[in-house]
Amino acid sequence: MMDDTRIGLGILERAMAVEQEGRAFYLKASKTTQDKKGQEIFTMLAGDEKDHYELIKRQQDALRDKG
């Protein structure tokens, strides 16, 4: 595997970790806030982070298959 591909895979791996950390943060916030609207927003944001993770994962898989 070329160095550029390895670097790209590493960057995508870190990006996926950031999305997971964000999702965990928003899920925790949704459970700790008393405000119903806040709960809805935090839950929505957690879903967005999951979507981002899945997008990055597809990019990583494509790069791995290509590399």
HURA-V523521 format. One record per residue. SS is DSSP state (alpha for helix, beta for strand, coil for the rest). PHI is phi in degrees with one decimal (none if undefined). PSI is psi in radians with two decimals (* if undefined). Layout:
SS;PHI;PSI, SS;PHI;PSI
This chain:
coil;none;2.36, coil;-69.8;2.68, alpha;-58.5;-0.71, alpha;-61.0;-0.68, alpha;-66.2;-0.76, alpha;-61.2;-0.74, alpha;-62.5;-0.81, alpha;-59.7;-0.75, alpha;-63.4;-0.67, alpha;-65.4;-0.72, alpha;-63.4;-0.78, alpha;-65.4;-0.62, alpha;-61.6;-0.77, alpha;-66.3;-0.70, alpha;-61.7;-0.68, alpha;-64.9;-0.68, alpha;-64.1;-0.70, alpha;-62.3;-0.74, alpha;-63.9;-0.70, alpha;-64.7;-0.72, alpha;-63.8;-0.74, alpha;-62.7;-0.75, alpha;-61.2;-0.79, alpha;-60.5;-0.73, alpha;-60.0;-0.85, alpha;-67.7;-0.64, alpha;-65.0;-0.73, alpha;-64.0;-0.76, alpha;-62.5;-0.65, alpha;-66.6;-0.48, alpha;-87.1;-0.39, alpha;-97.8;-0.36, coil;-78.3;2.54, coil;-89.7;-0.36, coil;-77.0;2.15, alpha;-61.2;-0.75, alpha;-64.0;-0.70, alpha;-61.3;-0.72, alpha;-60.5;-0.76, alpha;-62.8;-0.76, alpha;-65.5;-0.81, alpha;-63.8;-0.65, alpha;-65.7;-0.72, alpha;-62.6;-0.77, alpha;-64.0;-0.66, alpha;-61.2;-0.70, alpha;-64.0;-0.69, alpha;-61.6;-0.73, alpha;-62.6;-0.67, alpha;-63.3;-0.76, alpha;-61.0;-0.74, alpha;-61.9;-0.78, alpha;-57.2;-0.83, alpha;-64.6;-0.65, alpha;-63.3;-0.83, alpha;-63.9;-0.68, alpha;-61.3;-0.73, alpha;-62.9;-0.69, alpha;-64.3;-0.74, alpha;-63.4;-0.78, alpha;-61.2;-0.74, alpha;-63.6;-0.74, alpha;-66.3;-0.71, alpha;-63.8;-0.73, alpha;-65.9;-0.65, alpha;-74.4;-0.70, coil;-74.3;*
